[in-house]
């Protein structure tokens, strides 16, 4: 099993906020803090109706080689992929670096179900997933660039567990907060995760107020973005 795993550190309020706000809002809040590369481009949900909030548990694939990946049945005790499956825990999201290669799956429904039983809350890869229907039936939020019927050893060799990886061009550190919605996946660095979560919720609350004003015929001038008067109206509406 994997030792020295990062601690789950978000407050209950921050975690609740992340279960409501959009990845679009989160990228805006991250940009305000200087983080420009946080959204996993091209990684799509298998089930857009599901949301995901958890902590990154990483697995890195390198290109397969025949002497390592076609020498017999997979050994559950030595394969880094299988060790990762048996190491994820409650609140974890398995994030896999597949080098953007979608020519074989990285994981299928059986291993995904095993992770769900262990308490994992999501699966993300910049490669492909297998068993689309089965994956959807697990109910575990799953994100990938594609689906593919071939098993992982035809293209991938599992190498590192819970180390820094790149996924869809974004740096993922073990323990980073990973949020997924119908648009895709955003990764929030640990150091700013709490404040980003709470600020994102406030942003969405004021944007809901702004949308109501726009629907009522207001110009965007002074409303979007909100000036001091609009913010004062918003605060008054919260107190009413």
ZAMIVO-588907 format. One record per residue (C-alpha): x, y, z; residue number from 1; residue in one letter. Coordinates in pm, 1 decimal, m for minus. Each point is the difference from the previous one (the first is absolute). Layout:
REM residues N
{{X Y Z} NUM "a"},
...
This chain:
REM residues 240
{{0.0 0.0 0.0} 1 "x"},
{{101.9 364.5 m41.5} 2 "x"},
{{123.6 177.2 311.4} 3 "x"},
{{32.7 371.6 92.5} 4 "x"},
{{m317.8 101.1 m175.7} 5 "x"},
{{m107.1 367.3 5.6} 6 "x"},
{{m255.4 97.3 264.3} 7 "x"},
{{m352.4 96.9 m102.7} 8 "x"},
{{m10.5 359.1 116.6} 9 "x"},
{{m304.9 193.9 m126.6} 10 "x"},
{{m248.8 128.5 255.6} 11 "x"},
{{m357.2 m125.1 m20.0} 12 "x"},
{{m110.6 342.6 m127.0} 13 "x"},
{{260.0 3.4 m276.4} 14 "x"},
{{m81.8 m353.6 m109.3} 15 "x"},
{{m372.1 84.6 m5.5} 16 "x"},
{{76.1 306.7 m212.5} 17 "x"},
{{196.0 m204.9 m251.9} 18 "x"},
{{m295.8 m234.3 m37.0} 19 "x"},
{{m207.5 296.3 m124.2} 20 "x"},
{{223.4 228.7 m205.7} 21 "x"},
{{96.3 m50.2 m363.7} 22 "x"},
{{345.3 m75.0 m132.6} 23 "x"},
{{m31.7 322.8 m201.6} 24 "x"},
{{m35.3 202.0 320.3} 25 "x"},
{{292.3 m182.9 155.1} 26 "x"},
{{228.4 78.4 m293.9} 27 "x"},
{{m93.8 367.9 38.8} 28 "x"},
{{91.8 m2.8 367.2} 29 "x"},
{{324.8 m182.3 m71.2} 30 "x"},
{{89.9 253.7 m269.9} 31 "x"},
{{m44.6 282.3 252.8} 32 "x"},
{{268.2 m171.5 206.9} 33 "x"},
{{239.2 m43.4 m293.2} 34 "x"},
{{m80.6 m363.0 m91.5} 35 "x"},
{{m60.0 m14.6 m376.1} 36 "x"},
{{37.3 m368.7 m85.6} 37 "x"},
{{m247.7 m193.2 212.9} 38 "x"},
{{m269.3 m137.5 m234.7} 39 "x"},
{{50.8 m339.9 m166.8} 40 "x"},
{{m66.7 79.9 m365.6} 41 "x"},
{{m169.6 m276.3 m197.6} 42 "x"},
{{m88.1 m213.0 302.8} 43 "x"},
{{m376.1 m64.2 m7.4} 44 "x"},
{{m245.3 m160.5 245.9} 45 "x"},
{{m152.0 m339.8 m73.8} 46 "x"},
{{m301.3 117.4 199.1} 47 "x"},
{{m51.1 377.5 m7.0} 48 "x"},
{{m271.2 m32.4 265.3} 49 "x"},
{{253.6 m93.2 266.9} 50 "x"},
{{223.3 239.8 192.1} 51 "x"},
{{337.7 m81.7 150.6} 52 "x"},
{{195.5 151.2 289.2} 53 "x"},
{{299.6 m178.9 144.4} 54 "x"},
{{374.3 m20.4 49.0} 55 "x"},
{{246.4 m106.6 m268.3} 56 "x"},
{{152.6 m346.0 27.6} 57 "x"},
{{229.6 m29.4 m302.0} 58 "x"},
{{113.2 m276.8 m232.7} 59 "x"},
{{246.3 50.8 m285.3} 60 "x"},
{{8.0 m218.1 m310.5} 61 "x"},
{{297.7 m22.3 m234.2} 62 "x"},
{{0.8 m174.3 m339.9} 63 "x"},
{{m34.2 m376.2 23.8} 64 "x"},
{{284.2 m239.7 m81.5} 65 "x"},
{{m60.1 m362.4 m93.1} 66 "x"},
{{230.6 m157.2 257.6} 67 "x"},
{{m178.3 188.8 278.2} 68 "x"},
{{m359.4 1.5 m116.8} 69 "x"},
{{m57.1 m316.4 m202.0} 70 "x"},
{{178.5 m260.1 209.7} 71 "x"},
{{m307.1 m156.0 162.8} 72 "x"},
{{m298.4 87.5 219.9} 73 "x"},
{{3.9 326.7 192.7} 74 "x"},
{{150.2 m43.8 347.2} 75 "x"},
{{m223.2 181.5 247.6} 76 "x"},
{{285.4 15.0 251.8} 77 "x"},
{{260.0 162.1 m227.2} 78 "x"},
{{m193.4 197.0 m263.5} 79 "x"},
{{6.0 370.8 87.3} 80 "x"},
{{m351.4 32.1 m144.0} 81 "x"},
{{m139.8 m274.4 224.6} 82 "x"},
{{189.0 131.8 304.8} 83 "x"},
{{m151.2 342.5 m66.3} 84 "x"},
{{m348.9 m149.8 m16.6} 85 "x"},
{{52.6 m165.8 338.3} 86 "x"},
{{148.3 319.3 150.5} 87 "x"},
{{m259.8 266.7 m76.2} 88 "x"},
{{m221.9 86.8 290.4} 89 "x"},
{{m299.3 211.3 100.8} 90 "x"},
{{m12.5 332.9 m181.3} 91 "x"},
{{268.8 m87.9 m253.5} 92 "x"},
{{m12.2 62.7 m374.7} 93 "x"},
{{227.6 m224.0 m206.0} 94 "x"},
{{168.4 231.5 m253.3} 95 "x"},
{{192.7 m180.5 m274.3} 96 "x"},
{{266.5 138.8 m229.6} 97 "x"},
{{m38.9 m195.9 m324.7} 98 "x"},
{{206.7 244.7 m209.2} 99 "x"},
{{m314.2 89.9 m194.2} 100 "x"},
{{3.4 m342.9 m168.1} 101 "x"},
{{m357.2 m116.8 m66.2} 102 "x"},
{{87.4 m319.3 m188.8} 103 "x"},
{{m83.0 m226.9 293.7} 104 "x"},
{{m193.5 27.6 324.0} 105 "x"},
{{169.8 84.0 328.1} 106 "x"},
{{m264.7 m155.2 226.6} 107 "x"},
{{m336.8 m172.5 m26.5} 108 "x"},
{{m313.7 m56.2 201.5} 109 "x"},
{{118.4 m279.4 231.8} 110 "x"},
{{303.3 187.7 131.2} 111 "x"},
{{m207.7 315.7 18.6} 112 "x"},
{{m260.8 m176.3 210.0} 113 "x"},
{{275.5 m124.8 230.4} 114 "x"},
{{112.7 359.4 53.2} 115 "x"},
{{m355.6 115.4 64.3} 116 "x"},
{{m39.8 m267.4 268.4} 117 "x"},
{{322.3 127.0 156.5} 118 "x"},
{{m149.2 349.8 18.2} 119 "x"},
{{150.4 167.4 m307.1} 120 "x"},
{{m211.0 280.3 m146.1} 121 "x"},
{{124.3 20.9 m358.9} 122 "x"},
{{223.9 m107.8 m287.6} 123 "x"},
{{183.1 234.0 m239.4} 124 "x"},
{{233.7 m73.2 m291.6} 125 "x"},
{{132.7 187.1 m301.0} 126 "x"},
{{m13.7 m334.8 m182.4} 127 "x"},
{{m296.4 m229.6 m54.8} 128 "x"},
{{m228.2 m206.9 221.3} 129 "x"},
{{m136.5 m347.5 m74.9} 130 "x"},
{{m351.4 m137.3 43.2} 131 "x"},
{{m191.4 327.1 m46.7} 132 "x"},
{{m339.2 m143.5 97.6} 133 "x"},
{{141.0 m189.3 295.4} 134 "x"},
{{190.2 307.2 116.6} 135 "x"},
{{m317.4 205.8 m18.9} 136 "x"},
{{m185.4 m263.1 200.5} 137 "x"},
{{251.1 14.9 287.7} 138 "x"},
{{m125.2 349.0 83.0} 139 "x"},
{{356.5 118.4 62.1} 140 "x"},
{{73.3 330.0 m179.5} 141 "x"},
{{242.1 m81.8 m282.0} 142 "x"},
{{180.7 233.5 m239.9} 143 "x"},
{{210.5 m81.5 m305.4} 144 "x"},
{{93.5 115.7 m348.9} 145 "x"},
{{m159.9 m307.9 m159.9} 146 "x"},
{{m111.8 m358.6 49.0} 147 "x"},
{{179.2 m297.7 m151.4} 148 "x"},
{{m57.9 m373.6 13.1} 149 "x"},
{{363.2 m112.9 26.0} 150 "x"},
{{155.6 m67.4 340.6} 151 "x"},
{{270.4 227.0 137.0} 152 "x"},
{{305.3 m226.2 m60.5} 153 "x"},
{{m38.7 38.0 m377.3} 154 "x"},
{{122.2 362.3 36.1} 155 "x"},
{{82.9 76.2 363.5} 156 "x"},
{{233.9 m115.4 274.7} 157 "x"},
{{m91.1 117.7 353.5} 158 "x"},
{{303.1 162.7 157.7} 159 "x"},
{{m35.8 240.6 293.5} 160 "x"},
{{m261.4 26.2 274.8} 161 "x"},
{{m84.3 321.3 185.0} 162 "x"},
{{272.4 212.4 m151.9} 163 "x"},
{{m33.6 330.9 m189.5} 164 "x"},
{{m140.8 m61.4 m347.9} 165 "x"},
{{m118.5 189.8 m304.7} 166 "x"},
{{m357.6 m69.1 m108.9} 167 "x"},
{{m137.4 176.6 m308.1} 168 "x"},
{{288.3 244.4 30.2} 169 "x"},
{{m73.2 91.4 363.3} 170 "x"},
{{230.7 m70.7 293.7} 171 "x"},
{{m173.2 m218.7 258.7} 172 "x"},
{{151.5 m35.7 345.8} 173 "x"},
{{m120.6 m278.9 227.1} 174 "x"},
{{m261.3 146.7 231.7} 175 "x"},
{{m103.9 283.4 m231.8} 176 "x"},
{{m375.1 61.7 m1.8} 177 "x"},
{{m167.4 m135.5 m314.2} 178 "x"},
{{m344.2 128.4 m100.2} 179 "x"},
{{m206.0 m129.1 m291.6} 180 "x"},
{{m330.3 104.6 m152.7} 181 "x"},
{{m170.2 m17.0 m340.4} 182 "x"},
{{268.8 227.8 m150.7} 183 "x"},
{{296.2 m207.2 114.6} 184 "x"},
{{264.1 m0.8 272.3} 185 "x"},
{{190.5 273.2 182.0} 186 "x"},
{{289.3 m56.6 241.1} 187 "x"},
{{45.4 230.6 300.2} 188 "x"},
{{342.5 20.0 170.0} 189 "x"},
{{m8.5 m87.9 367.6} 190 "x"},
{{130.1 337.7 116.6} 191 "x"},
{{m300.2 193.7 m135.3} 192 "x"},
{{m274.6 m262.7 m2.5} 193 "x"},
{{m186.0 121.3 309.8} 194 "x"},
{{m12.8 367.1 m99.3} 195 "x"},
{{m79.2 m78.1 m364.1} 196 "x"},
{{m293.4 m218.3 101.3} 197 "x"},
{{m159.4 263.8 223.3} 198 "x"},
{{68.6 285.7 m242.9} 199 "x"},
{{m151.3 m200.9 m285.3} 200 "x"},
{{m322.1 m48.9 193.8} 201 "x"},
{{m25.7 374.1 67.8} 202 "x"},
{{68.0 71.5 m368.3} 203 "x"},
{{m281.7 m228.4 m108.1} 204 "x"},
{{m240.3 155.4 248.6} 205 "x"},
{{60.7 350.1 m133.5} 206 "x"},
{{m7.8 m124.6 m360.6} 207 "x"},
{{m343.4 m151.8 62.3} 208 "x"},
{{m112.6 344.8 118.2} 209 "x"},
{{158.9 161.8 m306.8} 210 "x"},
{{m174.1 m247.8 m230.6} 211 "x"},
{{m335.3 92.4 152.5} 212 "x"},
{{66.5 367.1 m71.3} 213 "x"},
{{105.2 m75.9 m359.9} 214 "x"},
{{m312.8 m210.1 m50.1} 215 "x"},
{{m199.2 298.3 124.9} 216 "x"},
{{145.0 223.2 m270.8} 217 "x"},
{{301.6 157.0 171.0} 218 "x"},
{{303.3 96.0 m208.3} 219 "x"},
{{325.6 m179.4 67.9} 220 "x"},
{{158.0 340.4 70.0} 221 "x"},
{{54.2 22.6 373.0} 222 "x"},
{{m164.0 m338.0 47.0} 223 "x"},
{{236.8 m250.0 m160.8} 224 "x"},
{{251.3 37.3 146.8} 225 "x"},
{{m189.2 151.0 293.0} 226 "x"},
{{86.6 350.4 115.1} 227 "x"},
{{m34.7 122.3 359.2} 228 "x"},
{{m369.1 76.6 m41.0} 229 "x"},
{{m79.7 m346.1 m135.4} 230 "x"},
{{201.7 m159.8 279.4} 231 "x"},
{{m189.4 207.6 254.5} 232 "x"},
{{m329.8 m117.0 m152.8} 233 "x"},
{{126.3 m358.0 20.4} 234 "x"},
{{93.8 32.6 366.8} 235 "x"},
{{m338.0 154.0 73.5} 236 "x"},
{{m174.8 m288.7 m173.3} 237 "x"},
{{189.9 m247.6 217.0} 238 "x"},
{{m121.4 171.3 313.3} 239 "x"},
{{m361.5 17.0 m104.1} 240 "x"},
